Amino acid sequence: MSAEAFKPFDRNGAFICAANESGFTGRAVRGAGVTVFSGAIALAIQMIATMTLARLLTPHDFGLITIVTTFSLLLTNFGNNGITEAVLQREQFDHALASNFFWISVTGGLLLSIGFAASGSLLARCYGNPLLTSITAWISTSIFITSTSVQHLALLKRAMRFPMVSANDLVARIISVVVSILLSWAGWGYWALVAGVIAAALSTSIGAWSLCRWKPGRPRRAIGTGSMVWFAVHTYGRFILNYCTRNIDNLLVAWRYGMFSLGFYKKAYDLFALPAGQLVAALTEVALSALSRLDPRSTKYRQHCLSALSILALVCMGLAANLTLVGRDVVRLLLGPAWEPTGRTFTFFAPGIGAMLIYYTHGWLHLSIGKADRWLRWGFVEVTVTILFFLFALPWGADGIAVAWAASFWVLTIPALWYAGRPVGFGIAPMLNVIWKYLLAALLAGYLSTVIISGIQPSVEVSGSIASARRIVVTSFLFEGLYLAALILLHRGFEPIRQVIRLGRKMRLPVLSARLPQATAVTAYTPEPI
């Protein structure tokens, strides 16, 4: 991929395609590889920031910013969730449509920024903290700044320039982290986090304009604007419902138990949801770019979907079980002993990670077949079920809310996948056939690891960072060995591992270039890799 800035339209205003029909799969797979690699780097950056800021700031500081960003991020994503999907899913796209959606995004961002700044005093009265007024006013500027980069980033994603998008995101994250850490070190307190939010938005926008050399024209009538707006409205409506579902827990914890409890809880939630959610969001853009160009009733479409589910299930089921075993030590090592309540809460979150990652893929189906309206309707089911779980679990505090999160994903995943695939006759049985062996392998490995560790572990646990690190390494190595053994046993061979390696080679990930023994038996079903 050339590092040269991208020019998205030709002289006639037509969008410059990334590749011909046969080349989309390869570019999508390589884009997924870039996304996975950059996601790992982003996770490392986030962990460094978490470890450092947790020692420079207090849970109260994080609680203040969490309250404001809970609302601001909903408005910040006005264009990122809706306009981006409309641009990716549209079969024919030109300069006029891009210009119209640029001005829609910027105008909406400006109005939302002003409105949010004005709501600061109301937020301060609701939570009885006057500091929220000024914090809200400053963070509101990030809403408008973000809106100026939405269309440029969407054009890069439509052209499958994912290396550019990932690099821009990583630079913005690094700048945000550096700003927050330096200002925290200088004693700015919660204002360091505010500055980090603004710095990230500003860096993202500058990078997007630099990488995508396109200047919007004046808004005018263009064929397809109306249908794209409705698609974007349905998609953003679904995002609003999902966002409310994903953030009402913060409001409930703050209202019932206060800012300090929210600070502990939010850190546990971030370690649970943000890294995985970030990965799925990035992979959604890659999957949507590729799947939207296939016939949703074709065998090839289903092979692509099942292959993606298989890879996700292999990784996320193992990750969920492993983090359940070592989660408390991970938090103690990252944040220090002062954040012990966060570690306890995280262990209740961890069992839901596998179901969460699988659950999010139902959006790939809805969007790729152009059924954003059905995705929105399912959102009402999701928000209703999840809030009921929250209200039931609230008396048990932050730990109860964490259990409610994990349970809601396990309850909703199968109905969500069934409903998403129904319009094109994509039944739930093939999906379950891909997933169940990974789930069973994770349960078996987790149980055996617990039995073995409890037999060799001292009766009195040694505290401290070195002891935590040692327990993490020993438990993780033991679990991963048992997990791989269970996978080989259940699949009667090395096929799942070889499938990951084949995909890794197509993604151009050299770490996955090793050779494995040939399988001695053929599995009942083996999805074709993307």
N, C-alpha and C positions, 0 to 999 in steps of 0.2 A: 504494500500500500504506500502510495506516494505521500510524502509529508507536505506536498504543495497544497496551498489553500484550494478549496473546492468551489467551483462555479456551477451552480445547480441547473441553469437554464441555457439553452442555445439562443441563437439570434432571433429565432421565431417565438421565443417564450416557452418552448416545450421543455419538460423536465428531461434531464440527461439520465438515462437508465444506468443502473450500476452494472448490469450484466444481462446477457440474453437469458431466455427461460431456463436453459440447461445449466447456466452458471449460478443461479440463485442459491441452490442447495449448498454448493461448495463455499460460496461467500458467507452464507448464513452460518455454516459450521465454523468457519474461521472467525466470524464475528462472535460466536458463542465462546470460542477459545479465548479471544481477547477479553471478553466480558468476565469470564471466570478468572483469568489471570489478574485483571485490574481489580476485580472484586476482592481477591485475596490481598492485594496490596492495600486497598481501601480499608479492609478489615484490620490489617496490621496497623495502619495509621490511626484508625479509630481506637484500637486497644492501647496504643501509646498515649493518645490524648486522654483516654479514660483513666489510665494509671496515673498520669501526671496531674490532671485537673482534680481528680479525687483527693489528692494530697494537698492541693493548693486552695481548694474551695470547700464550702460546707454543704451538707444536704439541703439546707435552707436556700442557698444560692441556686442550686439546681432546681429546687421546687418552684422558685419564683419564675425562672425562665421557662420551665415546663408548662406552667399555667398559660403564659402568653403564647408560646409556640404551639400549644395545642390548638389554638384558634388560628394563628397566623399561617401555619402550614396548610390548613384547609384552603385558605384564600390564595396562598402562593401557588398552589397546584391548579389554579383556575385554567391555565393553558396547558400545563404539562400533562394533565390528565383530561383528555377530551380532544383538544386540537391536535396533539401529537398522534393519537390513534387514528383520527380522521385523515390526516395526511398520509400515514402509513397504509391504511386500508384502501384508499381511493385508487382505482385502477388508472384513470387518466388525471394528470395533475399538471398545472401550468403556472406561469408567472402571475397571472391575474388572480388566480385562487390563492396563491401564496401571499400576495399583497393584501388581499381582503382579510385573510386570517391573521396576518401580522397586526393590522390595525384593530381587529377585534380583540386580540390578546392584549395589546398595549392599552387600549381604552379601558377594557375591563380591569386590567391591573392597576391603572391610575385611580379609578373609582373605588375599587376595593381597598387600596392603600389609604386613601383619604378617609373612607368610612371606618376602617379599623383603627386608625389613629384617634378618631373622634370617640371611639367606644372605650378608650382606656379608662376613663373615669368610672364608667359603668362596671367594668371588670374589677376596678379597685374597690368599689362599694360591695360587689357581690362576695368578694373574698376578704374584705376588711383590711386591705393592705394598700396604702396610698402609693407605695413604690411601683405598683403595677401600671399607674398612669403614664409615667415617663418611659418605662420599659416598653410599653405598647407603642408609644409614639415613634420611638426609634426603630423598633423591629418592623413597623409597618412599611418603612422605606424598602425593605427587602422584597416586598410583594411587587412593587412597581419595577424594581430593577430586574427581577426574575422574568417578568412578562416581556421584556425587550429581547430576550434570548430564545424564547419558546420556538418561534418559527424557524430560526436558523438551525437550532439543534434538531428539529423535526426533519428538515431537509437533509441534514447529514445522515440521520437514521434511515430515511427513505432510500438514500443512495448507498446504504450499508457501509458508511464510513465509520464503523464502530471503533476502530483504533483512535480516530480523532476525538470522538465523543468521550471515550474512556480516558484519554490523556487529559482532556479539558476538565473532566470531573475530578481526576486525581490532583491536578494542579490546584483546583479550587479548594479541595479538602485540605491539602497541605498548607495553603495560605491561611485558611480558617483556623486550623489547629495551631499554627505558629503564632498568629495574632492572639488567640485566646490564651495560650500558655504564657507568652511574654507579658501580656497585660495582667494576668493573674499573678505572675511573679512580682509585678510592680505594685500589687495591692489594689487592683481595680475591683476585685470581688465579682459580683454578678455582671457588672458592666463588661468584663472581659468576654463573657459568653455572648452578650449582645453584639459586641464588635465582631466576634467570630461569625455570627449569622450574616451580618451585613457584608463582611469581607468575602464570604463564600458566594453570595449572590452577585456581587460586583465582579469578581474574578470569572465566574461562569459566563456572564454576559459579554465581557471583553473578549474572552477566549472564543466564544461562539461566533462573534462578528469577525474575528481574525481568521478563523478556520473556514467559515462559509462566506465567501466574498459575493454577497448579494445585497442589493439595496431595494427595499420595497417601493412599488409605485403607488400612485393614488388609488384609493378604493373605488371600485366601479362594478357594474353588473357583470357577472361571469357565470356561465352555465355550471351548475353543480354546487354553487355556494350554499343554497338552501338545504340540499340533502346532506351536505357535509356538516352544516351547523346543527341539524337535528341529530346526526350521528354523534357529534361532539357533546351535545346537550345530554343525550342519554348516557354517554360514557362518563361525563363529569358528574351527572346525577348519581350514577353507580358509585363513583369515587366518594361523593359526599356521604352516602349511606355507609360505605365501608369505613370511611374516615371517622364518622361518628361512632361506629361500632368499636373501632380500634383506639379511641381516645376517651370514651365516656368513663373508662376505668380510672383514668387520671383524675377526672373531676370528682368521681365518687370517693376515691381515697383521700383527696385533699379536703373535701367537704366533711367527711366523717372522721378522719384521723389526723389532719393537719399537714403542713408543708414538710416537716421533717420526715414523716412517714412516706409522703409522696416522693421525696428525694431518694430514699432507700428503694422504694418500689420501682421508680422510673429507671434506675440503673439496672435492676434485674430485668425489667421489660426490654430495655435497649439491648442487653446481651442476648435476650431470647429472640426478639423479632426483627430488629433493624438490620443486622448483617444478612439474615436469610431473606427478609423482605426486599432488601436492596438487590440481592442476587436475582430473585424472581422477577423483580421489576425490569432489570436490564435484560434478562433472558426473554421476557415477554415481548420486548421490542424486536429482538432478533427473530423469535418464533413468529410474530405477527407479520414481519416483513417477508418471511419465506412462505408461511402457510396461506396467506392471503392470495398468493399467486397459484395455488393448487385447487383442483376441484374437490370440495369437501366430501363428496360421495365416492371419491376414488380410493383405490387400494393404497396408492402412494401417500395420500394425505393421512390415512390411518396408521400406516407404518411409521411415518414421521412422528405422529402424536404418541404412539405406543413406545417408540424408541426413547423419546424424551422422558416419558413417565418411568420407564425402566431405569434410566440413568439416575433420575432424581430419587427414585425409591431406594436404589442401592446406596446412594450417598447419604440421604437425609434420615433414613431409618437407623442406619448405623450411628450417625451423628447424634441423633436424639437419645438413643440408649446410652452412648458413651458419656454425653454431657450430664445425663441424669446421675450417673455414677460419680463423676468427678466435679460436678458443678460448684459445689461449695468450696472446694479447694481452688478452683479456677478463680472464683471471685475473691477469695482471700489473697491469692497471689497477685491478682491485678490491682485490687483496690486497697488492700491492707486490712488489718483486723478491725478497724473502726467501722467497716461496712459489713459486719457479720450478718445483720438482718437481710441484706441484699442476697447474700449467698444462700440463706435458707429459702427465701422466696424463689430464687432461680431454680432450685431443685424441683419445685412444683411446676414451673414453666416448661422445663426441658422435655418431658415426655410428649409435649404437643408439637415439637419442632417438625417431626416427620410428617404428621398429618397436615400441618400448616403449609409446608412446601408443596405437597401434593394437591392440597385444596386450591391453592392459588392458580393452578394450571387450568381450572375450568374457565377462567377468563380468556385464555388462549383460544378456546373453542368458540366462545361467544363472539369475540372480536373478529377472528379470521373468517367466519362465515357471515359476517355483517349483521349479527343479531345483538347489537348493543341494547336494544329495548328489552330483550329477554334477560340480559345481564342486569339491567336496572331492576326488573321485577324480582329477580332472585335476591337482590340486595335487601329488599324489604323482609324477606324470610330470614336472611342472615342477621340483620340488625335486631329483629324481634327475638329470635332464639338466643342470641348472645347476651342481650340486655337482661333477659329473664334469668340466664345463668348468673350474671353479675349480681342482680338483686338478691337472688337466693344465697349467694356466697358472701355477700358484704359483711354480715355479722362476724365472719371468721377473719376479717382483716385482709391485709395484702396477700397473705398466703392463700386465703380462700378465693380471692380474685384470680390468682395465678392458676389454681386448679380449675376454675371456671373457664379460663382461656383454653387450656389444654383440652378439656372435655368438649367444648364447643366445636373445636376443629375436628375431633374424631366423630362427633355426631353429624356434622354437616357435609363432610367430604364426599361420601357416596351419593347422597341425593343431589349435590351440586354437579358432580360429573355426569350423572344420569340426565339431569335436566339440560345441561349444556349440549350434550351429544344428541338429544332427541330429534331436533329438526332435520338432521342429516342421517338419521338411522344408525348412529354410532352408539351401540349399546354399552352398558356398564360391565358386562361379563368379560370382554377382552381386557379392559383396564384392570379389573380385579385380578385376572389371571397373571398380569404382569407384576402386580404389587405384592400379593400375599406372601410369597416366599421370602421377600426381603424383610417384611414385618415379622414373620415367624423366626427368621434367622437372628434378628436383632433381639427378640424376646428371649430366645434360648441362650444367646451369648451373654446377654445382660444378667440372666438368672445364674448361669454357671460362674460368671465373673464375681458376682456377689458372694456366692458360696465359697469360692476359692479364697477371695480376699479376706472374708471374715474368719477363715481358718488360719491364715498366716499373719494377719494384722495384730499388733500388740493390743492388749486389753485397754491400755490408756494411750490415746492418740497423742503423738508429739506435735506441738504447735510450731508455728513459724513458717517463713517462706520456703526454706529449704525442704522442710518436711512436706509441705503442700506440693511442691514441685515433684518430689520423689513419688508421692502417692499418685499424682496425675500421670506420670510417665509409666509406672508399673501397671496401674489399672488400665490405662489406654492401650498399652501393648498387649496385655492379656486379653482385653475385650476384642481388639481388632483381629488378633489371631483366631479367637473362637468364632468371631463373626464370619471371617473368610472361610473357615472350615465348615461352618453351617451352610454357607452359600454353595460351596462346592458339593456338599452332601445333598442338599435339596435340589440342586440343578443337575446333579449327576455328572459333573464335569466343571471345567474352567470357563464355560461360555460367558457368564456375566462379566468376569474379569477381563476376558479377551475382548468383549464388546466395548468396555471402557477404554481399553488400550487402542482399539481401532479408531474409536472416536477421538481419542487424544492425538493420534497421528494426523487425522484430518484437521484437527484444530491447530496442528503444528506445535504441540506441547512435547518437547523432547523427553521430559521426565516419564512419559508413558510409552517409551519406545522399546521397552524390554520385551523379550520373547517368553511365552509361556508354553508349557506342554500342551499338546493337542488333546482335545476332549476325547474321552474314551466312550462316551455315550452321547446320544442326541437328545436334547430337551424336547418336551412336548410342544413348547412354543418359544420361538426365539425372534423377537422383533428386530427388524432390519435397522441398523444404525443410520442416523441422519447423514 
